[in-house]
Amino acid sequence: MTLFWPDPAALEADLLTLAALESPSGDAAAIGQVMAVLEGWARELGGETQTLSGGTRRFAFGVDGQASPLLILAHADTVWPQGTLAQMPLRKDAERLYGPGVYDMKAGLVGGFHALRALGGEWPAGGVVLLVTPDEEVGSPSSRGHIEAEAHAARAALVPEPPVGEGSAEHAHALKTGRKGVIDAAVTLTGRAAHAGNEPERGSSAVAAAAELIGRIEAVARPELGTTVLVTQIAGGTASNVVPAECRLTLDVRVSQAGEDERVLRELAALTPADSRVQADWHLSVNRPPFPRNAETLALFAQAQAAAQELGFTLTETSVGGGSDGNFTAPLCPTLDGLGAPGDGAHAAHEHIRLDLWTERVALLTALLRRL
């Protein structure tokens, strides 16, 4: 097999094109500008472009219906609001390129197109579908159905999201073979207000009820199963001399194993305050299911390991707590995540990619497309 190494200057130029287009979640016009650039790149490769409901774009390359295609899954939205570039402009040093959205995940988008271009029209059996969503950073409400439909039809999914950040010693050569599922959870407690000085006995404190409830909420966790339940925000009360009638708790809930999401939802919904005068209104939903580290995904990782060895480097694999759209594909087809550019600072002011390591990731993605 002929080994492909991308042109670093061409990669950087295309990334600067995308990164100069701010694309915050929820801004359809801004995201549409990014999608228009991608549509142009897809046309250059002879791809078929389809706009799906909610603004997701489906790019098909050599898909003939004779075999199951490979799926590349990416997103065009970022967490950064319009105007961020004015305070946080794109810049580079010898090894890194900094800027909003470069790491999560515009470098992954660029790398995906360069890998497809490297195939020179020699598509793998069944072809390749590149699905680019507009709302990953807000939970993929409009795109989840499209993602799952493509995963049902695909023989494998490759996700060029960022790998583990530079804070980890394994960041440069680790792929993600598992992710925790995410549950959106919050509870609003409603009691009764009263004058805290004159007649506190006539009130029922929602804040006091919340304080008692927090321990029982966090006891739903099962660390031995990888399930974490943490109360991360609390808001309540109106003034120092008023018995607080309302308090809201927001939780961070993550699960590693299938079925744990159902248990957690059931047990949280059953929790009520010890003070019967205070009512609890739970708001619970599964944001993303667990991405299981299973035999099928590990077999796909073995293919990536072999490809990396041919390219001259060693890959490792890891499971992480954060979710991605790969959580939707992993229960339906073998999935490898973390194929994007190494770097650090997702959603942070120091967001950047490692230019010196990015070419390896694009070469790896290209080799995988040729092997699978």
Stockholm file with secondary structure:
# STOCKHOLM 1.0

chainA/1-372         MTLFWPDPAALEADLLTLAALESPSGDAAAIGQVMAVLEGWARELGGETQTLSGGTRRFAFGVDGQASPLLILAHADTVWPQGTLAQMPLRKDAERLYGPGVYDMKAGLVGGFHALRALGGEWPAGGVVLLVTPDEEVGSPSSRGHIEAEAHAARAALVPEPPVGEGSAEHAHALKTGRKGVIDAAVTLTGRAAHAGNEPERGSSAVAAAAELIGRIEAVARPELGTTVLVTQIAGGTASNVVPAECRLTLDVRVSQAGEDERVLRELAALTPADSRVQADWHLSVNRPPFPRNAETLALFAQAQAAAQELGFTLTETSVGGGSDGNFTAPLCPTLDGLGAPGDGAHAAHEHIRLDLWTERVALLTALLRRL
#=GR chainA/1-372 SS CCCCCCCHHHHHHHHHHHHTSCCBTTCHHHHHHHHHHHHHHHHHTTCEEEECGGGCEEEEESCCSSSCCEEEEEECCBSCCTTHHHHSCCEECSSEEECTTIIIIIHHHHHHHHHHHHTTTCCCTTCEEEEEESCGGGTCTTTHHHHHHHHHHCSEEEECCCCSCTTSTTGGGEEEEEECEEEEEEEEEECBCCBTTTCGGGCBCHHHHHHHHHHHHHTTCBGGGTBEEEEEEEEECSCTTBCCCEEEEEEEEEECSTTHHHHHHHHHHTCCCSSTTSEEEEEEEEEECCBCCCHHHHHHHHHHHHHHHHHTCCCEEEEESSCCTHHHHTTTSCEEECCSCCEECTTSTTCEEEHHHHHHHHHHHHHHHHHC
#=GC SS_cons         CCCCCCCHHHHHHHHHHHHTSCCBTTCHHHHHHHHHHHHHHHHHTTCEEEECGGGCEEEEESCCSSSCCEEEEEECCBSCCTTHHHHSCCEECSSEEECTTIIIIIHHHHHHHHHHHHTTTCCCTTCEEEEEESCGGGTCTTTHHHHHHHHHHCSEEEECCCCSCTTSTTGGGEEEEEECEEEEEEEEEECBCCBTTTCGGGCBCHHHHHHHHHHHHHTTCBGGGTBEEEEEEEEECSCTTBCCCEEEEEEEEEECSTTHHHHHHHHHHTCCCSSTTSEEEEEEEEEECCBCCCHHHHHHHHHHHHHHHHHTCCCEEEEESSCCTHHHHTTTSCEEECCSCCEECTTSTTCEEEHHHHHHHHHHHHHHHHHC
//
